[in-house]
Amino acid sequence: MTEETPGFEEKPDVPSGATPEDAEPQADSSATAEEPAPAGDANQTVALVAQLDQARKALDERTADLQRLQAEFQNYRRRVERDRIAVKEIAVANLLTELLPVLDDIGRAREHGELVGGFKSVAESLETVAAKMGLQQFGKEGEPFDPTIHEALMHSYAPDVTETTCVAILQPGYRIGERTIRPARVAVAEPQPGAQAAKGDEAEAGDDKESGGPDEG
């Protein structure tokens, strides 16, 4: 048995050729290895900033796409609404166009005093419904002739008109809003040929009389 010598502590073996001081600086080397950490944090911050910029760019692109889609949807809604109104107007115009001969018969019966009794009530109800649907009658005697809303079926001359004038309404015209579904069929009269020249001569003669006649040489 080997007896331990009191007063002596065991020390770790030191390799040959090395001094005891060579084993102590290990703690200092580990502390020195931790010093480059701030450079790593800076790189991580730069990477996070780049990711944030990329995310903002993607968000801007998605926002622009959403705004464009919203604008396209609003245009689509307006177009659908216009088409719906146009289809409705066409359907109403087609229906009322089919009723125009009936309304013409009612008008002729009224002119001849035949619109009486139950027939009168039915006729007035039909005219009221047509008016509620937007049907308007036009065409009056004495108004100037307008080829966009009038259709001339008869033509004559008259000394008492100064322009082409509707002198008789042969068949009233009808419109829905600004849309004419049937022009008014009329008889027109134009000024008598030479009437304007004669009136001009009469006016000159009147002026001469007022001024004491023409100057004599």
C-alpha positions in Angstrom: 0.0 0.0 0.0 1.1 3.5 -0.7 0.6 6.0 2.0 -0.4 9.6 1.2 2.0 12.1 2.5 0.2 14.6 4.6 0.5 18.3 3.5 0.9 17.6 -0.2 -2.0 17.9 -2.7 -2.1 16.2 -6.0 -1.5 18.4 -9.0 -2.5 17.6 -12.6 0.2 16.2 -14.8 1.9 18.8 -16.9 3.2 17.6 -20.2 6.9 17.5 -20.7 8.4 20.7 -22.2 5.5 22.9 -21.0 5.5 25.2 -18.1 2.7 25.6 -15.7 1.9 29.0 -17.0 1.0 27.5 -20.4 -2.1 25.9 -19.0 -3.6 29.0 -17.4 -4.5 31.4 -20.4 -7.3 29.1 -21.7 -10.0 31.2 -19.9 -8.7 34.3 -21.6 -8.9 32.8 -25.1 -12.6 31.9 -24.7 -13.4 35.5 -23.7 -11.5 36.8 -26.7 -13.6 34.5 -29.1 -16.8 36.2 -27.9 -15.8 39.7 -28.9 -16.8 39.6 -32.7 -20.5 39.2 -31.7 -21.4 42.9 -32.5 -20.4 42.4 -36.1 -22.8 39.5 -36.4 -25.6 41.6 -34.9 -25.0 44.3 -37.5 -25.2 41.8 -40.3 -28.5 40.5 -38.9 -29.9 44.0 -38.7 -29.0 44.7 -42.4 -30.7 41.4 -43.3 -33.9 42.4 -41.4 -34.0 45.8 -43.0 -33.7 44.3 -46.5 -36.5 41.9 -45.6 -38.6 44.8 -44.4 -38.1 46.7 -47.6 -39.0 43.7 -49.7 -42.2 43.2 -47.6 -43.1 46.9 -48.1 -42.5 46.6 -51.9 -44.7 43.5 -52.0 -47.4 45.3 -50.0 -47.3 48.3 -52.4 -47.7 46.0 -55.4 -50.6 44.1 -53.8 -52.3 47.4 -52.8 -52.0 48.7 -56.4 -53.4 45.4 -57.7 -56.4 45.8 -55.3 -57.0 49.4 -56.3 -57.0 48.4 -60.0 -59.4 45.5 -59.4 -61.7 47.8 -57.5 -61.7 50.4 -60.3 -62.4 47.6 -62.8 -65.3 46.3 -60.7 -66.8 49.8 -60.4 -66.6 50.3 -64.2 -68.2 46.9 -64.6 -71.1 47.8 -62.3 -71.7 51.1 -64.2 -71.6 49.3 -67.5 -74.1 46.7 -66.3 -76.4 49.4 -65.0 -76.3 51.3 -68.3 -77.0 48.1 -70.2 -79.9 47.3 -67.8 -81.4 50.7 -68.3 -80.9 50.5 -72.1 -82.6 47.0 -72.3 -85.5 48.3 -70.2 -86.0 51.4 -72.4 -85.9 49.2 -75.6 -88.4 46.8 -74.1 -90.8 49.7 -73.1 -90.3 51.4 -76.5 -91.1 48.1 -78.3 -94.3 47.6 -76.2 -95.5 51.2 -76.7 -94.8 51.1 -80.4 -97.2 48.2 -80.7 -99.8 50.3 -78.9 -99.5 53.3 -81.1 -102.2 52.1 -83.6 -104.6 51.7 -80.7 -103.8 55.2 -79.4 -104.4 56.5 -83.0 -107.9 54.9 -83.0 -108.6 56.4 -79.6 -107.6 59.8 -81.0 -109.8 59.6 -84.1 -112.7 58.4 -82.0 -112.3 61.4 -79.7 -112.2 63.8 -82.7 -115.5 62.3 -84.0 -117.2 62.3 -80.6 -117.3 58.6 -80.4 -115.3 58.3 -77.2 -118.2 57.7 -74.8 -119.3 55.3 -72.1 -117.2 52.4 -71.0 -115.0 52.7 -74.1 -114.0 56.2 -72.9 -113.0 54.9 -69.4 -110.9 52.1 -70.9 -109.3 54.5 -73.5 -108.3 57.1 -70.8 -106.9 54.3 -68.6 -104.8 53.1 -71.4 -103.5 56.6 -72.1 -102.7 57.1 -68.5 -100.7 53.9 -68.3 -98.8 54.8 -71.4 -98.0 58.2 -70.0 -96.7 56.7 -66.8 -94.4 54.5 -68.9 -92.9 57.7 -70.3 -94.8 58.0 -73.6 -95.2 61.6 -74.7 -97.3 62.9 -77.7 -96.0 65.8 -79.7 -96.9 67.7 -82.9 -99.0 70.9 -83.1 -100.3 73.1 -85.9 -98.4 76.3 -86.4 -95.0 75.1 -85.1 -92.0 75.3 -87.4 -91.2 72.2 -89.4 -88.3 70.1 -88.0 -87.2 67.2 -90.2 -85.7 65.4 -87.1 -89.2 65.0 -85.5 -91.6 65.7 -88.3 -92.4 63.7 -91.5 -94.0 65.9 -94.2 -96.8 64.0 -96.1 -98.3 67.0 -97.8 -96.7 70.2 -99.1 -98.2 73.6 -100.1 -97.5 77.3 -100.3 -99.1 80.0 -98.1 -98.7 83.8 -98.2 -99.1 84.1 -94.4 -96.1 82.0 -93.3 -92.5 83.2 -93.2 -90.9 79.8 -92.8 -91.8 76.1 -93.5 -94.6 75.5 -91.0 -96.7 72.6 -89.9 -100.3 73.6 -90.9 -102.0 70.3 -90.2 -101.2 67.3 -87.9 -102.1 64.1 -89.8 -100.8 61.8 -87.2 -99.2 62.8 -83.9 -95.7 61.9 -83.0 -94.6 60.0 -79.9 -91.3 60.0 -77.9 -89.9 58.4 -74.8 -87.6 60.9 -73.1 -85.3 62.1 -75.8 -85.9 59.1 -78.0 -88.5 59.6 -80.9 -90.3 56.3 -81.5 -92.5 57.8 -84.3 -92.2 61.2 -86.0 -95.3 63.4 -86.3 -96.8 63.1 -89.8 -97.8 66.6 -91.0 -98.8 68.8 -93.8 -96.4 71.7 -94.3 -96.7 75.1 -96.0 -93.8 77.2 -97.3 -93.8 80.9 -98.0 -95.3 81.9 -101.4 -92.6 82.2 -104.0 -91.8 85.9 -104.6 -93.7 86.9 -101.5 -90.5 87.9 -99.7 -89.3 90.0 -102.6 -92.7 91.7 -102.9 -92.7 92.5 -99.2 -89.2 93.8 -99.6 -90.3 96.1 -102.4 -93.2 97.3 -100.4 -91.0 98.1 -97.4 -88.6 100.1 -99.6 -91.5 102.0 -101.1 -92.8 102.9 -97.7 -89.3 104.1 -96.7 -89.2 106.3 -99.8 -92.6 107.9 -99.0 -91.5 108.7 -95.5 -88.3 110.3 -96.7 -90.1 112.4 -99.3 -89.4 110.3 -102.4 -86.2 109.6 -104.3 -83.7 112.5 -104.9 -84.1 114.3 -108.2 -81.0 115.2 -110.2 
